[in-house]
Amino acid sequence: MTAPARFRRTRKLLGPSWLTTGEGEQVGYTLDLMADGFVERLRLGVMARLPQNDPTGATTAPTDALEAMGRDRRVLRGINESNPDYAVRLRRWLDDRRRAGNPYMLMQKLAEYTGAGPAFRTVDARGNWYSRDADGTETALLQEENWDWDGTPIGQRWARFWVIVYPNGLWTARTDEWGASGTEWGERSVWGTTATQEHVANLKHLVKDWKPAGTRCVNIILAFDSNSFDPSAPEPDGLWGRWSKPVNGVMTRSRLSTARYLGGP
């Protein structure tokens, strides 16, 4: 093994001849290689714990480091989120956490998870509507008192709210009946929608993690009709607490058929 010329010149300046020539030089070179390895390991460790993006836009932290930081900071990675985009969200986790409990932040977190396309609404028992369009535009319509899920008086249901997700193509409705050919119990998608079990579990996790303290999400609704659940004319008529209602002595569907109801977290 022969040390590079630059290494030999440096050694001659810093040490005696028995250490800078011959076997002494080779031993010193191997020791310095080990020291360089430890320094590089330290550098990579620092880079891994700081999810920065370099001038090319690539993140300096490896994928497994991003996943570990996401678990520590409770930042759920989006369905198709890139490493650089995820790194940006990991850096602002504390700023976002200050707004936990805000309906707009709740919808923002859902949008970060689903990616571009879906729109969102939240509504509480008093008819306070908050909306986030697919382009990120946020609006509110307050104290409408037009949301009656199951006929319970407002004073007894003040802490309840609902989250409405308009997938806009991310997921679609499934109409296959129970036991239909080609469907199997335990398959990855959820009955009535192409959303997977993981997707539904993560939606519930986000709602639970970012909802206002002391409140309860009754349902996460996947609305496949973009015109449904309009704040000016919502569908619930006070009989949506159960799946069916009596009409002229016949039990009929009580809820809108163009939506799927995932239950609260």
Stockholm file with secondary structure:
# STOCKHOLM 1.0

chainA/1-265         MTAPARFRRTRKLLGPSWLTTGEGEQVGYTLDLMADGFVERLRLGVMARLPQNDPTGATTAPTDALEAMGRDRRVLRGINESNPDYAVRLRRWLDDRRRAGNPYMLMQKLAEYTGAGPAFRTVDARGNWYSRDADGTETALLQEENWDWDGTPIGQRWARFWVIVYPNGLWTARTDEWGASGTEWGERSVWGTTATQEHVANLKHLVKDWKPAGTRCVNIILAFDSNSFDPSAPEPDGLWGRWSKPVNGVMTRSRLSTARYLGGP
#=GR chainA/1-265 SS CCCCHHHHHHHHHHSCHHHHSHHHHHHHHHHHHHHHHHHHHHHHHHHHHSCCBCTTSCBSSCHHHHHHHHHHHTCCCCTTCCHHHHHHHHHTHHHHHTTTTCHHHHHHHHHHHHCSSCEEEEEETTCCEEEECTTCCEEEECCCCCCBSSSCCGGGSTTEEEEEEECTTSSCBCCCCTTCTTCCTTCSBCTTBSCBHHHHHHHHHHHHHHSCTTCEEEEEEEECSTTSSBTTBCCCBSCTTSSEEEETTEEEECSCTTEEECCCC
#=GC SS_cons         CCCCHHHHHHHHHHSCHHHHSHHHHHHHHHHHHHHHHHHHHHHHHHHHHSCCBCTTSCBSSCHHHHHHHHHHHTCCCCTTCCHHHHHHHHHTHHHHHTTTTCHHHHHHHHHHHHCSSCEEEEEETTCCEEEECTTCCEEEECCCCCCBSSSCCGGGSTTEEEEEEECTTSSCBCCCCTTCTTCCTTCSBCTTBSCBHHHHHHHHHHHHHHSCTTCEEEEEEEECSTTSSBTTBCCCBSCTTSSEEEETTEEEECSCTTEEECCCC
//
